[in-house]
Amino acid sequence: MPYRRRIAAELWTAAASLLLAAVLVRWAVTDGWDPLLTIVAAVVVVACVASLRRPAPAPHTHGLPGVPDGPCPSDAPDLSLWVVGNRYAGPIALLTFAVGVPASIVLPVAAIALVLSVPVVVFALLVRRRTRVIARALAAHQPRFAIAYAGYGGGPTHLTMWEEPLLSAGFPGVVFNYRASYCEYLQENTDLTSPFVQLSHDAIRDLQILIVPTLKWFFYLHNARSNLRYMAMRQVKHVWLGHGDSDKPASVFARHADYDILVVSGTAAIDRYEAAGVHIPREKFAILGRPQVQEILPATRPIREIERPVVLYAPTWQGKRKEVNFSSLRRGPAIVRLLIASGADVIFRPHPLSKRYPPLAKIVQRIEGILHADDDRVDTPGQHVWGDRANVEWTVNECMNNADALVSDVSSVVSDWLQSGKPYAMVSTRWTVEEFRDRFPVASGAYILLRDLDGAGPVLEDMLGDDSMAPARDALRLSVLGGFSGRESADAFAAFFHDRFAGVSG
């Protein structure tokens, strides 16, 4: 915001200075004062500055009462020729005024400049009017919070993950989305009950109008740098939720210190910041567990008593950089064969983004083919679950409730799994067992599978049999999930934000 104000101030100061210089030059050249032409020159300068760049299109909404749903992407006229033409015509008009040419020349040139600026200025005014229509509808809706989404393709899972807990606080909300390229994707793949507002690429302009008096809280799910546009709105409180507790580097970005409140599931998250050298005052943290795990059921008996255990294999997304690639999916076919050889049935639920990346989608198909072939064999009792049943019909919590053990990676799936008390294995993609446990604390309760799967047989035999890691998991559950049981976390989350949305505390 200070940057935008500074640029605007500098621009208008420069324009006023040029106008003053032009007036003085004309006065010196013509040895006189022409009030009419001076007014015309001033109008041209104002119109030129107002139409120097193409205005962003208006925001649009989906599911906001009183406002028709808009298209994804937004409709907007191409004003390029008008903008570029004005950038030449405006200075030329001011120059002809300054050098003292007669009014018969200045006025036509000024008229051309004004005509070129009209479509741009009119469009900007229409955009502002449309934005105010949305603001009035939002004021009637009276949202207390907004999910400020500026992330990428994980939105369907993560928006759905947090909308229900936020609404459980008892007040309405709204979802703001920044990246228009994801508007249609989010609309098709989410079932949100809150109004959805698609911002333009000039989000700060939109938000200055759309933050209605009741809207005091913004919640963040992703580490997108575009969050800074939302965080420029200092009249609201900014709350970091993330999209799950894990030991991934994304959990400890230094810029998290800029949020007003950080909701964490347990003390392990706070320790993670300290270990990474990110110093955040303790009073900024709210330990509220994981509201989403209330539906995860605890184990009813030791795994060694289960004749044919079911293992959930849930590899994480590979990320966008090698440093944050913890995915075991490329080793997935070998891992699944090993689980089958260990006498287990498999539920296969890859990260949803894996199916959108062709090289990984082929590996997903290959793993599903292995499970399908094993199911078809007459000499195996295989009853595996994959495809739509594991990824669409069942939620991730239902997958967990139908499994007796987990194989995953450095992922929030592991933290949530701790709620069940059941055994789990994590795949180390590039570290020894000791290095992996030292680097990722949640692995202290895990069985570790190395990338080459060397020694995996005895590891899986222990996990599916005597389960020697059970005591370590119990200790982790307290530090990672805050010691909440059943609905306790969901109730604590709802109560905490109900008070703040109601204005009991700030």
C-alpha positions as a Python dict, from the first residue, in 0.01 Angstrom:
ca = {
    (1, 'M'): (0, 0, 0),
    (2, 'P'): (274, 257, 80),
    (3, 'Y'): (439, 169, -251),
    (4, 'R'): (116, 223, -446),
    (5, 'R'): (52, 553, -269),
    (6, 'R'): (408, 666, -337),
    (7, 'I'): (388, 579, -707),
    (8, 'A'): (50, 756, -741),
    (9, 'A'): (183, 1064, -561),
    (10, 'E'): (494, 1072, -779),
    (11, 'L'): (288, 1032, -1096),
    (12, 'W'): (45, 1313, -1016),
    (13, 'T'): (327, 1535, -893),
    (14, 'A'): (514, 1480, -1220),
    (15, 'A'): (197, 1553, -1421),
    (16, 'A'): (128, 1872, -1227),
    (17, 'S'): (489, 1980, -1272),
    (18, 'L'): (473, 1923, -1648),
    (19, 'L'): (148, 2119, -1668),
    (20, 'L'): (298, 2407, -1471),
    (21, 'A'): (608, 2403, -1691),
    (22, 'A'): (391, 2407, -2005),
    (23, 'V'): (190, 2703, -1873),
    (24, 'L'): (507, 2899, -1793),
    (25, 'V'): (664, 2820, -2131),
    (26, 'R'): (350, 2928, -2317),
    (27, 'W'): (332, 3245, -2109),
    (28, 'A'): (693, 3323, -2201),
    (29, 'V'): (645, 3240, -2569),
    (30, 'T'): (314, 3424, -2620),
    (31, 'D'): (372, 3689, -2355),
    (32, 'G'): (20, 3633, -2229),
    (33, 'W'): (-229, 3419, -2041),
    (34, 'D'): (-504, 3211, -2204),
    (35, 'P'): (-737, 3079, -1931),
    (36, 'L'): (-945, 2864, -2169),
    (37, 'L'): (-650, 2683, -2323),
    (38, 'T'): (-494, 2640, -1977),
    (39, 'I'): (-810, 2469, -1854),
    (40, 'V'): (-814, 2249, -2165),
    (41, 'A'): (-449, 2153, -2105),
    (42, 'A'): (-525, 2067, -1742),
    (43, 'V'): (-818, 1846, -1846),
    (44, 'V'): (-597, 1669, -2101),
    (45, 'V'): (-329, 1603, -1837),
    (46, 'V'): (-584, 1462, -1590),
    (47, 'A'): (-744, 1243, -1860),
    (48, 'C'): (-402, 1124, -1979),
    (49, 'V'): (-288, 1020, -1630),
    (50, 'A'): (-623, 853, -1560),
    (51, 'S'): (-590, 637, -1872),
    (52, 'L'): (-217, 563, -1876),
    (53, 'R'): (-276, 190, -1826),
    (54, 'R'): (-548, -63, -1897),
    (55, 'P'): (-778, -93, -1594),
    (56, 'A'): (-816, -444, -1454),
    (57, 'P'): (-1159, -597, -1516),
    (58, 'A'): (-1417, -594, -1240),
    (59, 'P'): (-1425, -878, -988),
    (60, 'H'): (-1714, -1121, -1021),
    (61, 'T'): (-1892, -1358, -788),
    (62, 'H'): (-2040, -1706, -763),
    (63, 'G'): (-2313, -1780, -512),
    (64, 'L'): (-2346, -1429, -369),
    (65, 'P'): (-2716, -1342, -317),
    (66, 'G'): (-2820, -1039, -518),
    (67, 'V'): (-2539, -1063, -776),
    (68, 'P'): (-2554, -1284, -1089),
    (69, 'D'): (-2269, -1533, -1123),
    (70, 'G'): (-1992, -1408, -1349),
    (71, 'P'): (-1787, -1588, -1615),
    (72, 'C'): (-1449, -1749, -1560),
    (73, 'P'): (-1240, -1571, -1681),
    (74, 'S'): (-1392, -1224, -1659),
    (75, 'D'): (-1506, -1048, -1973),
    (76, 'A'): (-1309, -732, -2051),
    (77, 'P'): (-1272, -521, -2365),
    (78, 'D'): (-932, -483, -2529),
    (79, 'L'): (-836, -121, -2460),
    (80, 'S'): (-476, -152, -2579),
    (81, 'L'): (-506, 82, -2880),
    (82, 'W'): (-686, 347, -2675),
    (83, 'V'): (-427, 334, -2397),
    (84, 'V'): (-127, 343, -2630),
    (85, 'G'): (-283, 616, -2843),
    (86, 'N'): (-350, 828, -2537),
    (87, 'R'): (11, 793, -2423),
    (88, 'Y'): (117, 969, -2746),
    (89, 'A'): (-175, 1208, -2795),
    (90, 'G'): (-167, 1346, -2440),
    (91, 'P'): (198, 1459, -2443),
    (92, 'I'): (162, 1593, -2800),
    (93, 'A'): (-140, 1802, -2694),
    (94, 'L'): (52, 1941, -2396),
    (95, 'L'): (353, 2015, -2616),
    (96, 'T'): (147, 2206, -2875),
    (97, 'F'): (-2, 2409, -2591),
    (98, 'A'): (341, 2485, -2444),
    (99, 'V'): (509, 2604, -2765),
    (100, 'G'): (242, 2866, -2818),
    (101, 'V'): (66, 2745, -3134),
    (102, 'P'): (-280, 2894, -3195),
    (103, 'A'): (-593, 2760, -3031),
    (104, 'S'): (-712, 2636, -3371),
    (105, 'I'): (-437, 2372, -3355),
    (106, 'V'): (-426, 2308, -2978),
    (107, 'L'): (-798, 2239, -2945),
    (108, 'P'): (-822, 1967, -3217),
    (109, 'V'): (-512, 1791, -3081),
    (110, 'A'): (-651, 1813, -2727),
    (111, 'A'): (-986, 1678, -2852),
    (112, 'I'): (-810, 1374, -3001),
    (113, 'A'): (-633, 1310, -2671),
    (114, 'L'): (-960, 1337, -2480),
    (115, 'V'): (-1145, 1109, -2721),
    (116, 'L'): (-871, 845, -2685),
    (117, 'S'): (-893, 860, -2306),
    (118, 'V'): (-1274, 835, -2284),
    (119, 'P'): (-1314, 453, -2334),
    (120, 'V'): (-1047, 384, -2072),
    (121, 'V'): (-1189, 625, -1815),
    (122, 'V'): (-1546, 506, -1877),
    (123, 'F'): (-1442, 141, -1838),
    (124, 'A'): (-1263, 224, -1511),
    (125, 'L'): (-1577, 394, -1380),
    (126, 'L'): (-1793, 97, -1480),
    (127, 'V'): (-1551, -139, -1304),
    (128, 'R'): (-1572, 68, -987),
    (129, 'R'): (-1952, 71, -1010),
    (130, 'R'): (-1964, -307, -1057),
    (131, 'T'): (-1728, -358, -763),
    (132, 'R'): (-1950, -143, -542),
    (133, 'V'): (-2252, -355, -639),
    (134, 'I'): (-2065, -661, -512),
    (135, 'A'): (-1962, -470, -197),
    (136, 'R'): (-2326, -385, -120),
    (137, 'A'): (-2424, -750, -162),
    (138, 'L'): (-2137, -855, 67),
    (139, 'A'): (-2247, -598, 325),
    (140, 'A'): (-2590, -760, 322),
    (141, 'H'): (-2431, -1105, 360),
    (142, 'Q'): (-2232, -975, 662),
    (143, 'P'): (-1927, -1204, 641),
    (144, 'R'): (-1702, -1209, 946),
    (145, 'F'): (-1412, -1384, 772),
    (146, 'A'): (-1262, -1445, 429),
    (147, 'I'): (-1051, -1734, 309),
    (148, 'A'): (-789, -1534, 121),
    (149, 'Y'): (-685, -1780, -146),
    (150, 'A'): (-390, -1705, -372),
    (151, 'G'): (-255, -2054, -417),
    (152, 'Y'): (-249, -2300, -702),
    (153, 'G'): (-412, -2631, -788),
    (154, 'G'): (-454, -2773, -438),
    (155, 'G'): (-746, -2543, -374),
    (156, 'P'): (-1036, -2790, -398),
    (157, 'T'): (-897, -3002, -117),
    (158, 'H'): (-771, -2719, 100),
    (159, 'L'): (-1069, -2483, 65),
    (160, 'T'): (-1306, -2766, 151),
    (161, 'M'): (-1081, -2868, 437),
    (162, 'W'): (-1112, -2532, 615),
    (163, 'E'): (-1447, -2386, 514),
    (164, 'E'): (-1651, -2610, 743),
    (165, 'P'): (-1441, -2549, 1059),
    (166, 'L'): (-1455, -2173, 997),
    (167, 'L'): (-1831, -2176, 943),
    (168, 'S'): (-1873, -2384, 1260),
    (169, 'A'): (-1777, -2069, 1454),
    (170, 'G'): (-2132, -1953, 1381),
    (171, 'F'): (-2087, -1666, 1135),
    (172, 'P'): (-2093, -1637, 754),
    (173, 'G'): (-1780, -1601, 546),
    (174, 'V'): (-1661, -1545, 191),
    (175, 'V'): (-1389, -1694, -30),
    (176, 'F'): (-1164, -1452, -219),
    (177, 'N'): (-960, -1597, -505),
    (178, 'Y'): (-671, -1409, -665),
    (179, 'R'): (-553, -1618, -961),
    (180, 'A'): (-822, -1599, -1228),
    (181, 'S'): (-669, -1895, -1414),
    (182, 'Y'): (-792, -2119, -1130),
    (183, 'C'): (-1143, -1975, -1109),
    (184, 'E'): (-1311, -2232, -1334),
    (185, 'Y'): (-1109, -2518, -1184),
    (186, 'L'): (-1211, -2424, -831),
    (187, 'Q'): (-1574, -2382, -930),
    (188, 'E'): (-1586, -2725, -1090),
    (189, 'N'): (-1404, -2910, -813),
    (190, 'T'): (-1537, -2757, -491),
    (191, 'D'): (-1875, -2759, -325),
    (192, 'L'): (-1841, -2440, -123),
    (193, 'T'): (-2139, -2297, 63),
    (194, 'S'): (-1981, -1953, 109),
    (195, 'P'): (-1993, -1690, -167),
    (196, 'F'): (-1693, -1703, -398),
    (197, 'V'): (-1544, -1373, -521),
    (198, 'Q'): (-1298, -1383, -809),
    (199, 'L'): (-1073, -1080, -780),
    (200, 'S'): (-905, -911, -1073),
    (201, 'H'): (-529, -894, -1113),
    (202, 'D'): (-554, -557, -935),
    (203, 'A'): (-664, -727, -615),
    (204, 'I'): (-566, -436, -390),
    (205, 'R'): (-798, -204, -582),
    (206, 'D'): (-1083, -455, -543),
    (207, 'L'): (-1023, -528, -176),
    (208, 'Q'): (-1022, -163, -80),
    (209, 'I'): (-1388, -159, -184),
    (210, 'L'): (-1490, -517, -96),
    (211, 'I'): (-1379, -523, 266),
    (212, 'V'): (-1716, -444, 422),
    (213, 'P'): (-1752, -331, 786),
    (214, 'T'): (-1824, -681, 927),
    (215, 'L'): (-1525, -841, 751),
    (216, 'K'): (-1239, -837, 1002),
    (217, 'W'): (-1049, -1165, 952),
    (218, 'F'): (-851, -1310, 661),
    (219, 'F'): (-737, -1676, 669),
    (220, 'Y'): (-450, -1818, 462),
    (221, 'L'): (-397, -2175, 343),
    (222, 'H'): (-95, -2145, 111),
    (223, 'N'): (248, -1981, 108),
    (224, 'A'): (182, -1796, -218),
    (225, 'R'): (372, -1468, -248),
    (226, 'S'): (47, -1319, -375),
    (227, 'N'): (-76, -1335, -15),
    (228, 'L'): (103, -1000, 20),
    (229, 'R'): (-178, -837, -176),
    (230, 'Y'): (-427, -950, 85),
    (231, 'M'): (-196, -864, 371),
    (232, 'A'): (-171, -506, 245),
    (233, 'M'): (-519, -466, 396),
    (234, 'R'): (-423, -365, 748),
    (235, 'Q'): (-780, -305, 864),
    (236, 'V'): (-826, -682, 905),
    (237, 'K'): (-650, -950, 1112),
    (238, 'H'): (-446, -1203, 916),
    (239, 'V'): (-443, -1566, 1033),
    (240, 'W'): (-216, -1843, 908),
    (241, 'L'): (-387, -2184, 890),
    (242, 'G'): (-180, -2367, 631),
    (243, 'H'): (-330, -2679, 481),
    (244, 'G'): (-196, -2936, 720),
    (245, 'D'): (72, -2999, 980),
    (246, 'S'): (393, -3146, 842),
    (247, 'D'): (770, -3122, 864),
    (248, 'K'): (797, -2984, 510),
    (249, 'P'): (996, -2660, 470),
    (250, 'A'): (676, -2480, 367),
    (251, 'S'): (561, -2512, 729),
    (252, 'V'): (825, -2271, 855),
    (253, 'F'): (852, -1978, 613),
    (254, 'A'): (1006, -1669, 774),
    (255, 'R'): (721, -1452, 645),
    (256, 'H'): (479, -1640, 872),
    (257, 'A'): (598, -1396, 1138),
    (258, 'D'): (396, -1128, 957),
    (259, 'Y'): (63, -1294, 1041),
    (260, 'D'): (-131, -1174, 1344),
    (261, 'I'): (-221, -1527, 1457),
    (262, 'L'): (-80, -1866, 1363),
    (263, 'V'): (-315, -2158, 1425),
    (264, 'V'): (-111, -2471, 1498),
    (265, 'S'): (-219, -2818, 1598),
    (266, 'G'): (36, -2874, 1873),
    (267, 'T'): (364, -2769, 2032),
    (268, 'A'): (558, -2960, 1764),
    (269, 'A'): (470, -2685, 1514),
    (270, 'I'): (607, -2415, 1746),
    (271, 'D'): (925, -2615, 1802),
    (272, 'R'): (959, -2648, 1425),
    (273, 'Y'): (980, -2270, 1385),
    (274, 'E'): (1240, -2242, 1659),
    (275, 'A'): (1451, -2521, 1509),
    (276, 'A'): (1443, -2342, 1172),
    (277, 'G'): (1551, -2012, 1327),
    (278, 'V'): (1215, -1843, 1263),
    (279, 'H'): (1145, -1647, 1579),
    (280, 'I'): (777, -1571, 1637),
    (281, 'P'): (640, -1444, 1970),
    (282, 'R'): (469, -1723, 2162),
    (283, 'E'): (154, -1516, 2205),
    (284, 'K'): (92, -1524, 1828),
    (285, 'F'): (30, -1901, 1835),
    (286, 'A'): (-308, -2061, 1900),
    (287, 'I'): (-283, -2436, 1971),
    (288, 'L'): (-615, -2576, 1852),
    (289, 'G'): (-533, -2925, 1724),
    (290, 'R'): (-665, -3036, 1386),
    (291, 'P'): (-1043, -2992, 1355),
    (292, 'Q'): (-1042, -3214, 1045),
    (293, 'V'): (-935, -3529, 1234),
    (294, 'Q'): (-1248, -3561, 1446),
    (295, 'E'): (-1380, -3828, 1208),
    (296, 'I'): (-1062, -4040, 1223),
    (297, 'L'): (-1140, -4343, 1441),
    (298, 'P'): (-885, -4498, 1680),
    (299, 'A'): (-758, -4851, 1639),
    (300, 'T'): (-977, -5111, 1810),
    (301, 'R'): (-714, -5384, 1842),
    (302, 'P'): (-340, -5441, 1789),
    (303, 'I'): (-246, -5486, 1425),
    (304, 'R'): (-85, -5824, 1496),
    (305, 'E'): (-434, -5962, 1562),
    (306, 'I'): (-556, -5868, 1213),
    (307, 'E'): (-526, -6162, 976),
    (308, 'R'): (-498, -5959, 655),
    (309, 'P'): (-423, -5593, 735),
    (310, 'V'): (-516, -5308, 503),
    (311, 'V'): (-244, -5051, 427),
    (312, 'L'): (-321, -4705, 297),
    (313, 'Y'): (-53, -4591, 52),
    (314, 'A'): (-80, -4210, 22),
    (315, 'P'): (225, -4057, -149),
    (316, 'T'): (254, -3679, -138),
    (317, 'W'): (291, -3432, -427),
    (318, 'Q'): (643, -3393, -565),
    (319, 'G'): (643, -3012, -530),
    (320, 'K'): (787, -2762, -775),
    (321, 'R'): (1151, -2785, -672),
    (322, 'K'): (1387, -3070, -600),
    (323, 'E'): (1449, -2944, -246),
    (324, 'V'): (1083, -2994, -152),
    (325, 'N'): (1025, -3319, -340),
    (326, 'F'): (948, -3578, -75),
    (327, 'S'): (721, -3791, -293),
    (328, 'S'): (770, -4166, -311),
    (329, 'L'): (527, -4203, -602),
    (330, 'R'): (803, -4286, -854),
    (331, 'R'): (890, -4582, -628),
    (332, 'G'): (520, -4654, -583),
    (333, 'P'): (498, -4967, -803),
    (334, 'A'): (776, -5135, -604),
    (335, 'I'): (623, -5026, -273),
    (336, 'V'): (281, -5163, -366),
    (337, 'R'): (428, -5496, -480),
    (338, 'L'): (614, -5518, -150),
    (339, 'L'): (296, -5455, 48),
    (340, 'I'): (112, -5722, -149),
    (341, 'A'): (398, -5965, -86),
    (342, 'S'): (371, -5885, 286),
    (343, 'G'): (14, -6017, 286),
    (344, 'A'): (-165, -5682, 295),
    (345, 'D'): (-449, -5529, 100),
    (346, 'V'): (-380, -5179, -32),
    (347, 'I'): (-584, -4859, -48),
    (348, 'F'): (-410, -4633, -299),
    (349, 'R'): (-478, -4260, -270),
    (350, 'P'): (-218, -4041, -445),
    (351, 'H'): (-208, -3665, -402),
    (352, 'P'): (-475, -3516, -633),
    (353, 'L'): (-220, -3304, -821),
    (354, 'S'): (-33, -3618, -931),
    (355, 'K'): (-308, -3700, -1180),
    (356, 'R'): (-276, -3356, -1340),
    (357, 'Y'): (95, -3404, -1424),
    (358, 'P'): (128, -3650, -1717),
    (359, 'P'): (452, -3827, -1610),
    (360, 'L'): (310, -3892, -1263),
    (361, 'A'): (-35, -3977, -1398),
    (362, 'K'): (126, -4266, -1588),
    (363, 'I'): (280, -4397, -1265),
    (364, 'V'): (-60, -4371, -1093),
    (365, 'Q'): (-212, -4578, -1374),
    (366, 'R'): (68, -4831, -1345),
    (367, 'I'): (10, -4876, -971),
    (368, 'E'): (-363, -4910, -1025),
    (369, 'G'): (-289, -5173, -1289),
    (370, 'I'): (-83, -5374, -1037),
    (371, 'L'): (-368, -5366, -785),
    (372, 'H'): (-624, -5457, -1050),
    (373, 'A'): (-416, -5752, -1169),
    (374, 'D'): (-370, -5879, -814),
    (375, 'D'): (-743, -5856, -750),
    (376, 'D'): (-810, -6062, -1064),
    (377, 'R'): (-577, -6345, -964),
    (378, 'V'): (-760, -6655, -842),
    (379, 'D'): (-472, -6751, -610),
    (380, 'T'): (-475, -6427, -405),
    (381, 'P'): (-729, -6292, -155),
    (382, 'G'): (-647, -5937, -269),
    (383, 'Q'): (-925, -5683, -212),
    (384, 'H'): (-754, -5358, -296),
    (385, 'V'): (-915, -5015, -328),
    (386, 'W'): (-806, -4754, -584),
    (387, 'G'): (-944, -4514, -845),
    (388, 'D'): (-1275, -4335, -786),
    (389, 'R'): (-1359, -4531, -474),
    (390, 'A'): (-1040, -4426, -295),
    (391, 'N'): (-1017, -4076, -440),
    (392, 'V'): (-1375, -3960, -493),
    (393, 'E'): (-1628, -4178, -311),
    (394, 'W'): (-1418, -4193, 8),
    (395, 'T'): (-1270, -3892, 186),
    (396, 'V'): (-913, -3918, 306),
    (397, 'N'): (-1050, -3975, 658),
    (398, 'E'): (-1264, -4263, 532),
    (399, 'C'): (-956, -4412, 367),
    (400, 'M'): (-781, -4389, 704),
    (401, 'N'): (-1072, -4549, 888),
    (402, 'N'): (-1068, -4843, 645),
    (403, 'A'): (-693, -4897, 687),
    (404, 'D'): (-487, -5059, 961),
    (405, 'A'): (-153, -4903, 868),
    (406, 'L'): (-16, -4622, 651),
    (407, 'V'): (272, -4576, 410),
    (408, 'S'): (332, -4213, 318),
    (409, 'D'): (599, -3945, 289),
    (410, 'V'): (684, -3619, 463),
    (411, 'S'): (325, -3500, 455),
    (412, 'S'): (39, -3368, 665),
    (413, 'V'): (-130, -3704, 606),
    (414, 'V'): (112, -3852, 859),
    (415, 'S'): (29, -3591, 1125),
    (416, 'D'): (-345, -3651, 1082),
    (417, 'W'): (-289, -4028, 1090),
    (418, 'L'): (-150, -3997, 1444),
    (419, 'Q'): (-510, -3942, 1559),
    (420, 'S'): (-579, -4309, 1483),
    (421, 'G'): (-293, -4445, 1694),
    (422, 'K'): (-221, -4698, 1417),
    (423, 'P'): (130, -4775, 1283),
    (424, 'Y'): (277, -4591, 987),
    (425, 'A'): (583, -4599, 763),
    (426, 'M'): (747, -4302, 591),
    (427, 'V'): (961, -4320, 278),
    (428, 'S'): (1298, -4145, 293),
    (429, 'T'): (1371, -4032, -61),
    (430, 'R'): (1736, -3933, -4),
    (431, 'W'): (1849, -3974, 359),
    (432, 'T'): (1961, -4255, 587),
    (433, 'V'): (1720, -4366, 860),
    (434, 'E'): (1908, -4164, 1124),
    (435, 'E'): (1928, -3852, 908),
    (436, 'F'): (1561, -3879, 816),
    (437, 'R'): (1443, -3904, 1176),
    (438, 'D'): (1672, -3620, 1279),
    (439, 'R'): (1549, -3394, 997),
    (440, 'F'): (1177, -3473, 1030),
    (441, 'P'): (1060, -3510, 1392),
    (442, 'V'): (730, -3682, 1305),
    (443, 'A'): (943, -3969, 1171),
    (444, 'S'): (1045, -4051, 1530),
    (445, 'G'): (728, -4261, 1552),
    (446, 'A'): (753, -4406, 1201),
    (447, 'Y'): (892, -4714, 1038),
    (448, 'I'): (1136, -4592, 774),
    (449, 'L'): (1153, -4725, 418),
    (450, 'L'): (1460, -4623, 220),
    (451, 'R'): (1435, -4514, -143),
    (452, 'D'): (1590, -4837, -271),
    (453, 'L'): (1365, -5033, -29),
    (454, 'D'): (1672, -5209, 108),
    (455, 'G'): (1573, -5395, 425),
    (456, 'A'): (1204, -5311, 375),
    (457, 'G'): (1086, -5667, 442),
    (458, 'P'): (1172, -5678, 816),
    (459, 'V'): (1052, -5318, 859),
    (460, 'L'): (707, -5401, 723),
    (461, 'E'): (700, -5726, 919),
    (462, 'D'): (746, -5527, 1241),
    (463, 'M'): (488, -5264, 1141),
    (464, 'L'): (226, -5527, 1055),
    (465, 'G'): (318, -5749, 1348),
    (466, 'D'): (472, -5665, 1686),
    (467, 'D'): (456, -5286, 1618),
    (468, 'S'): (753, -5180, 1828),
    (469, 'M'): (697, -4809, 1749),
    (470, 'A'): (365, -4784, 1936),
    (471, 'P'): (505, -4599, 2245),
    (472, 'A'): (680, -4338, 2024),
    (473, 'R'): (354, -4270, 1839),
    (474, 'D'): (168, -4204, 2163),
    (475, 'A'): (419, -3935, 2263),
    (476, 'L'): (403, -3777, 1916),
    (477, 'R'): (25, -3759, 1918),
    (478, 'L'): (37, -3522, 2215),
    (479, 'S'): (299, -3286, 2068),
    (480, 'V'): (176, -3290, 1708),
    (481, 'L'): (-202, -3287, 1759),
    (482, 'G'): (-218, -3102, 2090),
    (483, 'G'): (-365, -3384, 2295),
    (484, 'F'): (-721, -3330, 2165),
    (485, 'S'): (-953, -3629, 2125),
    (486, 'G'): (-1269, -3684, 1926),
    (487, 'R'): (-1450, -3352, 1868),
    (488, 'E'): (-1237, -3159, 2118),
    (489, 'S'): (-1022, -2990, 1853),
    (490, 'A'): (-1320, -2898, 1635),
    (491, 'D'): (-1502, -2755, 1937),
    (492, 'A'): (-1195, -2562, 2054),
    (493, 'F'): (-1145, -2414, 1706),
    (494, 'A'): (-1510, -2311, 1677),
    (495, 'A'): (-1514, -2154, 2025),
    (496, 'F'): (-1187, -1966, 1971),
    (497, 'F'): (-1303, -1797, 1653),
    (498, 'H'): (-1664, -1755, 1760),
    (499, 'D'): (-1543, -1516, 2030),
    (500, 'R'): (-1328, -1326, 1783),
    (501, 'F'): (-1588, -1309, 1507),
    (502, 'A'): (-1842, -1187, 1762),
    (503, 'G'): (-1602, -916, 1871),
    (504, 'V'): (-1554, -1047, 2225),
    (505, 'S'): (-1177, -1023, 2182),
    (506, 'G'): (-949, -895, 1909),
}
